Amino acid sequence: MMAVFEKSERLRHIGHLDIQRSVQRALRRSGLPVSYSKGFNPHILITFASALSTGAAGRREIMDVTLEREVTPEAFLTAMNGAMPPDMQLSYAKVMDDRHPALMAQVQAADYTIEIKDAGAAKRITDALPAFLAQTSIMAMRKTKSGMKETDIRPLIHTLTVQGNALNTLMTLTESLACKPNMLINALSSFAGLEEAPQVLVIRNGLLGRNEAGELVPLETL
């Protein structure tokens, strides 16, 4: 069963492992016929499309729960929302074929809203945005297993617009390549001449994959 859930702003400082444990506890309380792994330490078979960074909120996070027998999406939502915390309610569920590709492999991009808390910094960043996007190459530091590595993030930024003191952006997010909000805001702040990046609130609005036509669409619609 694929399901869409919220990680509200109040839970933004809760890490992914704690979110995972919370979902597992809810699944146990729900009475749903969940599947468990085999072996000495069985655990509920659940995967998440993409771990959300600590400090970020998520409006449409996606998970895949393996069930022992068929359950309707309506019954799944009712059981889970009765067991999940108020700030992690589910909004959508869909029965998936066991042969469908892994969610993580399908993720191609993410839609973010980045709210800049300092109005002065927000103005300098938004004023610099047209020239920033006009660059053919935008170098940013990316954390890898072997340390920090410089990466050109310009090809990874699909859209970047301003609404008040917030940036709305659609950026590449795959298992091997990604532009994360902190990389973007650090590069923007440096380009705008700020001594340091301002405080921001990151909200991930949704995850996207590619349909048969190659278009980016909400992952839950694939």
C-alpha positions as a printed NumPy array, in Angstrom:
array([[  0.   ,   0.   ,   0.   ],
       [  1.405,   3.379,  -1.013],
       [  0.424,   6.149,   1.389],
       [  0.926,   9.91 ,   1.554],
       [  1.417,  11.507,   4.965],
       [  2.323,  14.845,   6.511],
       [  5.276,  15.745,   8.708],
       [  3.987,  19.015,  10.118],
       [  6.049,  22.093,  10.901],
       [  5.803,  21.228,  14.62 ],
       [  7.726,  18.008,  13.944],
       [ 10.394,  19.517,  11.685],
       [ 13.215,  18.858,  14.177],
       [ 12.316,  15.164,  14.473],
       [ 14.765,  12.997,  12.536],
       [ 13.923,  10.365,   9.937],
       [ 14.624,   7.396,  12.229],
       [ 12.161,   8.743,  14.803],
       [  9.577,   9.294,  12.066],
       [ 10.107,   5.71 ,  10.944],
       [  9.686,   4.391,  14.492],
       [  6.52 ,   6.44 ,  14.945],
       [  5.001,   4.97 ,  11.767],
       [  5.957,   1.442,  12.853],
       [  4.295,   1.944,  16.246],
       [  1.175,   3.267,  14.521],
       [  1.079,   0.259,  12.209],
       [  1.23 ,  -2.086,  15.207],
       [ -1.566,  -0.193,  16.973],
       [ -3.711,   0.016,  13.83 ],
       [ -4.531,  -3.697,  13.67 ],
       [ -3.711,  -3.742,   9.954],
       [ -2.333,  -7.045,   8.556],
       [  1.243,  -5.811,   8.093],
       [  3.994,  -8.08 ,   6.772],
       [  7.177,  -8.731,   8.745],
       [ 10.649,  -9.63 ,   7.564],
       [ 11.991, -13.118,   8.236],
       [ 14.851, -13.978,  10.587],
       [ 15.794, -13.507,  14.236],
       [ 14.76 ,  -9.852,  14.421],
       [ 11.593,  -9.446,  12.32 ],
       [ 10.517,  -5.922,  11.472],
       [  7.589,  -4.382,   9.62 ],
       [  8.174,  -4.179,   5.871],
       [  7.97 ,  -0.47 ,   5.175],
       [  9.983,   1.801,   2.895],
       [ 10.03 ,   5.572,   2.453],
       [ 10.406,   7.226,  -0.93 ],
       [ 12.948,   9.747,   0.373],
       [ 14.157,  10.554,   3.876],
       [ 13.28 ,  14.124,   4.856],
       [ 16.114,  16.117,   6.4  ],
       [ 15.896,  17.022,  10.074],
       [ 14.632,  20.597,  10.321],
       [ 12.317,  20.306,   7.324],
       [  8.56 ,  19.836,   7.21 ],
       [  6.836,  17.697,   4.6  ],
       [  3.349,  18.133,   3.169],
       [  3.206,  14.979,   1.011],
       [  5.737,  12.412,   2.199],
       [  5.359,   8.938,   0.735],
       [  5.77 ,   5.451,   2.172],
       [  5.102,   1.906,   0.978],
       [  3.733,  -0.649,   3.465],
       [  3.655,  -4.356,   2.616],
       [  0.456,  -6.074,   3.818],
       [ -0.319,  -9.767,   4.295],
       [ -3.713,  -9.462,   2.645],
       [ -5.635,  -6.907,   0.634],
       [ -7.079,  -3.875,   2.448],
       [ -9.003,  -1.043,   0.816],
       [ -7.335,   2.379,   0.764],
       [-10.255,   3.775,   2.783],
       [ -9.828,   1.165,   5.523],
       [ -6.074,   1.71 ,   5.566],
       [ -6.466,   5.491,   5.967],
       [ -9.072,   5.139,   8.727],
       [ -6.99 ,   2.642,  10.71 ],
       [ -3.74 ,   4.571,  10.324],
       [ -5.141,   8.031,  11.074],
       [ -6.627,   6.644,  14.268],
       [ -3.173,   5.447,  15.328],
       [ -0.875,   8.17 ,  13.919],
       [ -0.006,  11.396,  15.797],
       [ -2.116,  14.466,  14.865],
       [  0.877,  16.05 ,  13.097],
       [  1.506,  12.981,  10.905],
       [ -1.901,  12.277,   9.399],
       [ -2.337,  10.429,   6.098],
       [ -4.159,  12.069,   3.196],
       [ -4.05 ,   9.432,   0.446],
       [ -3.501,   5.706,  -0.035],
       [ -3.367,   3.464,  -3.076],
       [ -3.071,  -0.304,  -3.527],
       [  0.159,  -1.121,  -5.353],
       [  1.154,  -4.225,  -7.273],
       [  3.963,  -6.12 ,  -5.535],
       [  5.956,  -5.901,  -8.766],
       [  5.922,  -2.106,  -8.954],
       [  9.352,  -0.391,  -8.923],
       [ 10.787,   0.672,  -5.578],
       [  9.671,   4.159,  -4.57 ],
       [ 13.232,   5.373,  -4.028],
       [ 14.153,   4.42 ,  -7.589],
       [ 11.188,   6.388,  -8.97 ],
       [ 11.917,   9.711,  -7.261],
       [ 13.337,  12.239,  -9.729],
       [ 12.654,  15.645,  -8.171],
       [ 11.233,  17.445,  -5.16 ],
       [  9.094,  20.566,  -4.816],
       [ 10.154,  22.903,  -1.989],
       [  9.095,  26.133,  -0.346],
       [ 11.977,  27.855,   1.467],
       [ 10.79 ,  30.608,   3.804],
       [ 13.534,  33.156,   4.59 ],
       [ 13.107,  34.467,   8.128],
       [ 15.161,  37.676,   7.751],
       [ 13.328,  40.204,   5.554],
       [ 16.522,  42.091,   4.693],
       [ 18.31 ,  38.935,   3.61 ],
       [ 15.232,  37.843,   1.672],
       [ 15.235,  41.101,  -0.32 ],
       [ 18.924,  40.833,  -1.186],
       [ 18.494,  37.23 ,  -2.275],
       [ 15.38 ,  37.893,  -4.365],
       [ 17.017,  40.946,  -5.976],
       [ 19.987,  38.772,  -6.966],
       [ 17.839,  35.911,  -8.271],
       [ 17.63 ,  36.891, -11.982],
       [ 21.425,  37.226, -12.266],
       [ 21.891,  34.046, -10.211],
       [ 19.716,  32.032, -12.596],
       [ 21.373,  33.607, -15.65 ],
       [ 24.606,  31.802, -14.791],
       [ 25.453,  28.787, -16.928],
       [ 27.158,  27.135, -13.955],
       [ 26.482,  27.419, -10.206],
       [ 28.998,  25.671,  -7.985],
       [ 27.973,  24.45 ,  -4.53 ],
       [ 29.468,  22.139,  -1.919],
       [ 27.89 ,  18.702,  -1.583],
       [ 28.524,  16.246,   1.228],
       [ 29.622,  12.81 ,  -0.004],
       [ 30.928,   9.647,   1.676],
       [ 34.479,  10.77 ,   0.882],
       [ 33.961,  14.344,   2.15 ],
       [ 32.813,  17.656,   0.691],
       [ 32.735,  17.868,  -3.096],
       [ 32.058,  20.806,  -5.414],
       [ 29.056,  20.252,  -7.688],
       [ 27.411,  22.276, -10.456],
       [ 23.806,  22.623,  -9.277],
       [ 22.545,  24.776, -12.173],
       [ 21.309,  21.764, -14.216],
       [ 19.565,  20.472, -11.077],
       [ 17.354,  23.546, -10.593],
       [ 14.24 ,  23.065, -12.746],
       [ 12.332,  26.135, -11.496],
       [ 13.027,  28.852,  -8.934],
       [ 10.583,  31.68 ,  -8.22 ],
       [  9.842,  34.152,  -5.429],
       [  6.658,  34.703,  -3.439],
       [  7.066,  37.316,  -0.723],
       [  9.961,  36.204,   1.5  ],
       [  9.771,  32.618,   0.245],
       [ 11.453,  30.769,  -2.593],
       [  9.49 ,  28.13 ,  -4.496],
       [ 11.7  ,  25.644,  -6.289],
       [ 11.613,  22.329,  -8.109],
       [ 14.982,  20.554,  -7.93 ],
       [ 16.479,  17.224,  -8.941],
       [ 16.38 ,  14.538,  -6.256],
       [ 17.565,  11.044,  -7.163],
       [ 19.512,   8.327,  -5.369],
       [ 22.752,   9.534,  -6.973],
       [ 22.196,  13.229,  -7.734],
       [ 20.431,  15.989,  -5.828],
       [ 20.324,  19.692,  -5.115],
       [ 19.213,  20.089,  -1.512],
       [ 17.706,  23.284,  -0.072],
       [ 20.762,  24.068,   2.067],
       [ 23.013,  23.852,  -1.011],
       [ 20.747,  26.262,  -2.864],
       [ 20.371,  28.789,  -0.037],
       [ 24.127,  28.775,   0.662],
       [ 24.93 ,  29.391,  -3.016],
       [ 22.289,  32.127,  -3.252],
       [ 23.485,  33.839,  -0.069],
       [ 27.079,  33.857,  -1.262],
       [ 26.056,  35.212,  -4.669],
       [ 23.97 ,  37.967,  -3.007],
       [ 26.967,  39.025,  -0.911],
       [ 25.629,  37.902,   2.46 ],
       [ 28.216,  36.985,   5.089],
       [ 26.217,  33.907,   6.061],
       [ 23.07 ,  32.12 ,   5.005],
       [ 19.905,  33.342,   6.777],
       [ 17.627,  31.207,   8.923],
       [ 15.04 ,  29.425,   6.768],
       [ 12.091,  27.09 ,   7.106],
       [ 12.168,  24.325,   4.512],
       [  8.877,  22.697,   3.495],
       [  8.913,  19.827,   1.03 ],
       [  5.587,  20.049,  -0.796],
       [  5.906,  16.782,  -2.654],
       [  8.034,  14.248,  -4.524],
       [  7.939,  13.758,  -8.276],
       [  8.704,  10.993, -10.744],
       [  8.531,  10.758, -14.532],
       [  5.528,   9.381, -16.376],
       [  5.686,   7.459, -19.652],
       [  5.962,  10.753, -21.556],
       [  8.998,  11.761, -19.489],
       [  7.123,  14.514, -17.658],
       [  7.637,  15.229, -13.964],
       [  4.425,  14.388, -12.087],
       [  3.534,  13.758,  -8.433],
       [  5.031,  10.401,  -7.434],
       [  1.758,   9.129,  -5.975],
       [  0.085,   9.391,  -9.397],
       [  2.464,   6.97 , -11.122]])
